[in-house]
Amino acid sequence: MRILPRNNKGSVLVWAVVISLVLTIIVGTTLSIAFSFYHRSVNNNSLKQAYFTARSVVEAVSKEIKSETANGTAIVSLLVNVGDVVNLDNVNFVNDSRYMGTTTASVTLIATNVIKIIATTTVADQTKTVSLRIQKGSGTTLPIGTEFPGLEVDETTIISETYTYITNDLTQDIYAQEDSEVVFDNNTEYYGVIYAEPGVVIIINQGSKFLGTIYAQTGTIFSFTKLHNFFTGLIYVKDGAVIKVNNVNYTITQNGSSISVSPNGMNTTFKSLIRIYTGSGDGGWGDSVYE
Protein backbone atom coordinates (compact mmCIF):
# COMPACT_ATOMS: atom_id res chain seq x y z
CA MET A 1 0.00 0.00 0.00
CA ARG A 2 1.46 3.29 -1.08
CA ILE A 3 1.34 6.15 1.40
CA LEU A 4 1.16 9.59 -0.16
CA PRO A 5 3.20 12.35 1.45
CA ARG A 6 1.15 14.95 3.45
CA ASN A 7 0.75 18.35 1.82
CA ASN A 8 0.90 21.16 4.47
CA LYS A 9 0.69 24.08 2.07
CA GLY A 10 -2.99 24.68 2.77
CA SER A 11 -2.34 24.64 6.49
CA VAL A 12 0.41 27.22 6.13
CA LEU A 13 -1.93 29.40 4.13
CA VAL A 14 -4.62 29.14 6.81
CA TRP A 15 -2.15 30.08 9.53
CA ALA A 16 -0.91 32.98 7.45
CA VAL A 17 -4.46 34.25 7.09
CA VAL A 18 -5.15 33.79 10.81
CA ILE A 19 -1.94 35.59 11.82
CA SER A 20 -2.72 38.38 9.37
CA LEU A 21 -6.20 38.76 10.86
CA VAL A 22 -4.82 38.76 14.41
CA LEU A 23 -2.25 41.41 13.50
CA THR A 24 -4.92 43.47 11.79
CA ILE A 25 -7.14 43.28 14.86
CA ILE A 26 -4.25 44.15 17.21
CA VAL A 27 -3.05 47.05 15.06
CA GLY A 28 -6.62 48.28 14.56
CA THR A 29 -7.34 48.11 18.29
CA THR A 30 -4.07 49.88 19.12
CA LEU A 31 -4.79 52.68 16.66
CA SER A 32 -8.34 52.97 18.01
CA ILE A 33 -7.04 53.30 21.59
CA ALA A 34 -4.40 55.79 20.51
CA PHE A 35 -7.02 57.87 18.70
CA SER A 36 -9.30 57.67 21.72
CA PHE A 37 -6.53 58.99 24.00
CA TYR A 38 -5.68 61.71 21.46
CA HIS A 39 -9.32 62.73 21.15
CA ARG A 40 -9.69 62.77 24.94
CA SER A 41 -6.54 64.88 25.28
CA VAL A 42 -7.80 67.38 22.69
CA ASN A 43 -11.17 67.58 24.46
CA ASN A 44 -9.50 68.11 27.85
CA ASN A 45 -7.32 70.90 26.45
CA SER A 46 -10.32 72.54 24.80
CA LEU A 47 -12.33 72.31 28.03
CA LYS A 48 -9.49 73.88 30.03
CA GLN A 49 -9.12 76.70 27.50
CA ALA A 50 -12.89 77.28 27.55
CA TYR A 51 -12.79 77.58 31.35
CA PHE A 52 -9.84 79.98 31.42
CA THR A 53 -11.32 82.16 28.67
CA ALA A 54 -14.71 82.35 30.43
CA ARG A 55 -13.00 83.14 33.73
CA SER A 56 -10.94 85.89 32.09
CA VAL A 57 -14.11 87.47 30.72
CA VAL A 58 -15.99 87.57 34.05
CA GLU A 59 -12.89 88.92 35.79
CA ALA A 60 -12.49 91.63 33.15
CA VAL A 61 -16.14 92.71 33.35
CA SER A 62 -16.01 92.67 37.17
CA LYS A 63 -12.89 94.83 37.13
CA GLU A 64 -14.53 97.32 34.75
CA ILE A 65 -17.50 97.70 37.11
CA LYS A 66 -15.47 97.95 40.33
CA SER A 67 -12.99 100.39 38.78
CA GLU A 68 -15.89 102.50 37.49
CA THR A 69 -14.45 102.75 33.99
CA ALA A 70 -16.54 104.16 31.15
CA ASN A 71 -17.59 100.64 30.13
CA GLY A 72 -18.31 99.57 33.70
CA THR A 73 -20.34 102.68 34.45
CA ALA A 74 -22.32 102.22 31.23
CA ILE A 75 -23.20 98.63 32.18
CA VAL A 76 -24.29 99.56 35.72
CA SER A 77 -26.40 102.46 34.43
CA LEU A 78 -28.53 99.94 32.51
CA LEU A 79 -29.19 97.87 35.64
CA VAL A 80 -32.01 99.87 37.16
CA ASN A 81 -34.43 97.25 38.47
CA VAL A 82 -33.83 93.81 39.96
CA GLY A 83 -33.84 91.33 37.09
CA ASP A 84 -32.41 93.75 34.50
CA VAL A 85 -29.86 92.08 32.22
CA VAL A 86 -27.12 93.44 29.98
CA ASN A 87 -26.08 90.90 27.34
CA LEU A 88 -22.55 90.98 25.92
CA ASP A 89 -22.56 88.96 22.72
CA ASN A 90 -19.49 87.84 20.78
CA VAL A 91 -16.89 89.01 23.28
CA ASN A 92 -13.66 89.76 21.41
CA PHE A 93 -10.04 89.84 22.54
CA VAL A 94 -7.41 92.37 21.56
CA ASN A 95 -4.82 89.68 20.89
CA ASP A 96 -5.14 86.64 18.64
CA SER A 97 -8.34 84.90 19.76
CA ARG A 98 -8.31 81.92 17.41
CA TYR A 99 -7.59 79.51 20.23
CA MET A 100 -9.62 81.27 22.92
CA GLY A 101 -13.00 80.21 21.58
CA THR A 102 -16.22 82.18 21.26
CA THR A 103 -17.76 83.80 24.33
CA THR A 104 -21.07 85.33 25.31
CA ALA A 105 -21.64 87.02 28.65
CA SER A 106 -24.41 88.58 30.69
CA VAL A 107 -24.56 90.99 33.62
CA THR A 108 -27.65 90.74 35.82
CA LEU A 109 -28.86 92.75 38.79
CA ILE A 110 -30.06 89.87 41.00
CA ALA A 111 -30.69 92.06 44.07
CA THR A 112 -30.60 95.77 44.80
CA ASN A 113 -26.93 95.53 45.77
CA VAL A 114 -25.77 92.36 43.99
CA ILE A 115 -24.60 91.92 40.39
CA LYS A 116 -24.06 88.50 38.81
CA ILE A 117 -21.74 88.10 35.81
CA ILE A 118 -21.89 84.95 33.67
CA ALA A 119 -19.65 84.01 30.73
CA THR A 120 -19.96 80.95 28.51
CA THR A 121 -17.11 79.98 26.20
CA THR A 122 -16.97 77.28 23.52
CA VAL A 123 -13.65 75.97 22.22
CA ALA A 124 -13.99 73.36 19.47
CA ASP A 125 -16.99 71.39 20.78
CA GLN A 126 -16.25 71.91 24.48
CA THR A 127 -18.23 74.49 26.49
CA LYS A 128 -17.63 75.91 29.96
CA THR A 129 -19.58 78.49 31.98
CA VAL A 130 -18.13 80.60 34.80
CA SER A 131 -20.10 82.98 37.02
CA LEU A 132 -19.31 85.36 39.85
CA ARG A 133 -21.13 87.96 41.88
CA ILE A 134 -20.10 91.29 43.32
CA GLN A 135 -21.95 92.93 46.16
CA LYS A 136 -22.23 96.46 47.46
CA GLY A 137 -22.66 97.04 51.17
CA SER A 138 -21.19 98.03 54.49
CA GLY A 139 -19.80 94.59 55.27
CA THR A 140 -20.19 91.77 57.78
CA THR A 141 -20.03 92.22 61.54
CA LEU A 142 -18.26 88.84 61.92
CA PRO A 143 -14.58 88.98 63.02
CA ILE A 144 -13.33 88.48 59.46
CA GLY A 145 -14.71 91.92 58.62
CA THR A 146 -11.79 93.56 60.48
CA GLU A 147 -9.39 92.54 57.70
CA PHE A 148 -11.94 92.53 54.89
CA PRO A 149 -14.06 95.67 55.28
CA GLY A 150 -17.12 95.70 53.06
CA LEU A 151 -17.16 91.92 52.77
CA GLU A 152 -20.64 90.41 52.88
CA VAL A 153 -21.20 86.88 54.24
CA ASP A 154 -24.29 85.17 52.83
CA GLU A 155 -26.87 84.13 55.43
CA THR A 156 -26.84 80.53 54.13
CA THR A 157 -23.13 80.18 54.95
CA ILE A 158 -22.16 77.27 57.23
CA ILE A 159 -20.55 78.49 60.46
CA SER A 160 -17.91 75.91 61.39
CA GLU A 161 -16.48 75.86 64.91
CA THR A 162 -14.23 72.80 64.64
CA TYR A 163 -14.07 70.80 61.39
CA THR A 164 -15.49 70.83 57.84
CA TYR A 165 -14.88 68.13 55.23
CA ILE A 166 -15.54 69.34 51.67
CA THR A 167 -17.04 66.81 49.25
CA ASN A 168 -18.96 67.13 46.00
CA ASP A 169 -22.19 67.21 48.01
CA LEU A 170 -21.26 70.49 49.71
CA THR A 171 -22.53 73.55 47.86
CA GLN A 172 -22.78 76.09 50.68
CA ASP A 173 -20.14 78.66 51.63
CA ILE A 174 -18.05 78.00 54.76
CA TYR A 175 -17.17 80.39 57.58
CA ALA A 176 -14.35 78.69 59.50
CA GLN A 177 -13.94 80.09 62.99
CA GLU A 178 -10.60 80.54 64.72
CA ASP A 179 -8.42 77.40 65.01
CA SER A 180 -10.91 75.18 63.15
CA GLU A 181 -10.03 72.92 60.20
CA VAL A 182 -11.23 72.71 56.58
CA VAL A 183 -10.28 69.65 54.52
CA PHE A 184 -10.71 69.21 50.76
CA ASP A 185 -11.55 65.63 49.76
CA ASN A 186 -9.11 64.39 47.10
CA ASN A 187 -11.86 64.00 44.50
CA THR A 188 -14.01 67.00 45.30
CA GLU A 189 -14.94 69.89 43.02
CA TYR A 190 -15.94 72.90 45.12
CA TYR A 191 -17.19 76.25 43.86
CA GLY A 192 -18.02 77.91 47.16
CA VAL A 193 -16.48 80.59 49.35
CA ILE A 194 -14.33 79.92 52.43
CA TYR A 195 -13.92 82.61 55.09
CA ALA A 196 -10.98 81.75 57.35
CA GLU A 197 -10.30 83.36 60.73
CA PRO A 198 -6.79 83.28 62.29
CA GLY A 199 -5.45 79.79 63.03
CA VAL A 200 -7.75 78.03 60.57
CA VAL A 201 -6.02 75.06 58.92
CA ILE A 202 -6.96 74.42 55.27
CA ILE A 203 -5.80 71.01 54.05
CA ILE A 204 -5.87 70.53 50.28
CA ASN A 205 -5.69 66.86 49.32
CA GLN A 206 -4.16 65.99 45.96
CA GLY A 207 -6.75 65.78 43.19
CA SER A 208 -9.19 68.27 44.71
CA LYS A 209 -10.53 70.98 42.40
CA PHE A 210 -11.47 74.46 43.61
CA LEU A 211 -13.00 77.24 41.56
CA GLY A 212 -14.29 79.45 44.36
CA THR A 213 -12.77 82.09 46.65
CA ILE A 214 -10.92 81.99 49.98
CA TYR A 215 -10.71 85.00 52.30
CA ALA A 216 -7.78 84.23 54.60
CA GLN A 217 -7.08 86.32 57.67
CA THR A 218 -3.55 86.66 59.02
CA GLY A 219 -2.60 83.37 60.67
CA THR A 220 -4.45 81.10 58.23
CA ILE A 221 -2.55 77.86 57.59
CA PHE A 222 -2.48 76.03 54.23
CA SER A 223 -1.17 72.51 53.73
CA PHE A 224 -0.87 70.57 50.45
CA THR A 225 1.46 68.34 48.46
CA LYS A 226 0.47 69.14 44.88
CA LEU A 227 -2.32 71.31 43.51
CA HIS A 228 -4.63 70.01 40.77
CA ASN A 229 -4.71 71.92 37.45
CA PHE A 230 -8.26 72.92 38.32
CA PHE A 231 -7.42 74.20 41.80
CA THR A 232 -7.72 77.75 40.49
CA GLY A 233 -9.82 79.59 43.08
CA LEU A 234 -8.56 82.98 44.25
CA ILE A 235 -7.14 83.56 47.73
CA TYR A 236 -7.65 87.05 49.16
CA VAL A 237 -5.52 88.44 52.00
CA LYS A 238 -5.05 91.93 53.38
CA ASP A 239 -1.96 93.94 52.50
CA GLY A 240 0.75 92.85 54.95
CA ALA A 241 -0.94 89.59 55.95
CA VAL A 242 1.12 86.65 57.18
CA ILE A 243 -0.08 83.18 56.20
CA LYS A 244 1.57 79.81 56.71
CA VAL A 245 1.98 77.63 53.61
CA ASN A 246 3.44 74.15 54.06
CA ASN A 247 5.02 75.07 57.43
CA VAL A 248 6.58 78.35 56.25
CA ASN A 249 5.28 81.79 57.26
CA TYR A 250 5.00 84.19 54.33
CA THR A 251 4.30 87.91 54.40
CA ILE A 252 2.14 89.16 51.53
CA THR A 253 2.39 92.81 50.49
CA GLN A 254 1.32 94.97 47.58
CA ASN A 255 4.29 96.05 45.44
CA GLY A 256 3.02 98.46 42.83
CA SER A 257 0.80 96.49 40.48
CA SER A 258 2.19 93.13 41.65
CA ILE A 259 2.28 91.11 44.85
CA SER A 260 5.44 90.57 46.89
CA VAL A 261 5.90 87.40 48.93
CA SER A 262 8.63 87.10 51.56
CA PRO A 263 10.60 84.94 51.98
CA ASN A 264 11.06 83.38 48.55
CA GLY A 265 10.18 79.75 47.94
CA MET A 266 6.39 79.72 48.00
CA ASN A 267 4.84 77.21 45.60
CA THR A 268 4.47 79.15 42.34
CA THR A 269 1.01 77.78 41.52
CA PHE A 270 -0.30 78.70 44.96
CA LYS A 271 1.32 82.13 44.76
CA SER A 272 -0.44 82.84 41.45
CA LEU A 273 -3.81 82.49 43.21
CA ILE A 274 -3.15 85.18 45.85
CA ARG A 275 -4.75 88.60 45.61
CA ILE A 276 -4.65 91.64 47.89
CA TYR A 277 -8.12 92.58 49.13
CA THR A 278 -9.12 96.07 48.03
CA GLY A 279 -12.59 96.47 49.55
CA SER A 280 -13.07 99.53 51.73
CA GLY A 281 -16.51 99.19 53.29
CA ASP A 282 -17.47 102.57 51.83
CA GLY A 283 -20.42 101.21 49.90
CA GLY A 284 -18.48 100.41 46.73
CA TRP A 285 -18.56 97.10 44.89
CA GLY A 286 -16.71 94.41 46.85
CA ASP A 287 -14.36 91.71 45.58
CA SER A 288 -15.53 89.02 43.19
CA VAL A 289 -17.05 85.84 44.61
CA TYR A 290 -17.11 82.87 42.23
CA GLU A 291 -20.14 80.63 42.23
C-alpha positions, 0 to 999 in steps of 0.5 A: 500500500502506497502512502502519499506524502502529506501536503501542508501548504494549505495549512500554512496558508490558513495560519498565514491568514489567521496571523494576518487577521490577528495582527490586523485586529491588534493594530486596529485596536491599538490605533483605536485606543491611541485615537481615543486617547488623542481625542480625549486629550484634545477635548481636555485641552479645549475644556481647560481653555474654555474655562480659562477664557470664560473666567478671564471674561468675568474677571475683566467685566467685574474689574470694569465695574469695580474700577468704574471705567466708562464701560463699567459705568455704562453697564451699571447704568442699565441695571435699574431694576432687579432682574435687569440684564445686559447681554454681551454677545461675541466678546472679542479679545485684543490679541489673537483669539483663534484659540480662545474660543467664542464667548457670550456674557451677561450681567444681571442685577439679581438684588438691589446691591448684587450683580451676577456676571456669567460668561460661557465659552466654547472651544472646538466642541467643548463648552464651559460656563463661569459665574461670579457675583459682586456685592455692594454694602457696608460689610459683615459684623463677623470677626473676618470683617476687620481685615476685609471691610465691606465683605458680605457673608451670605446668610446661608453660609455654614458656620464651622467651629471645629471641622469641615470636610468638603465633598462634592455634596457640599454647595454652601459657603463655609465660615471657618472660625478661629483654630478650626479645620477645613479639609478638601476631599481628594476628588471634590470639586468645590465652587463655594467661598471659604472665610478663614479666621486666624489659626484656621487650617486648610488642608488641600488633598491631591486631586481636589478641584477648587474654583471658588474664593478663599478670604484668609485672615492673618494666621491662616494655615495652608497645607498641600502636596500638589495642587490640581490643574483645576485648583484655580480659586482665588485667595484674598488676603489683606496687604501685609498679611502673614499666612503659613503655607506648608510650614513656612510663614509668608508675608504678603504685600502689595508692590506696585501692580504686583504682589510681593511674597517674603521669603522666597520659595512659595509654591508658584502655583499657589502664589499665582492664586493670591490677591490683595483685598481692596474692599473699603466698606465705603459702599463700593462694589466688593471683591468678586465671589465665584459661584 
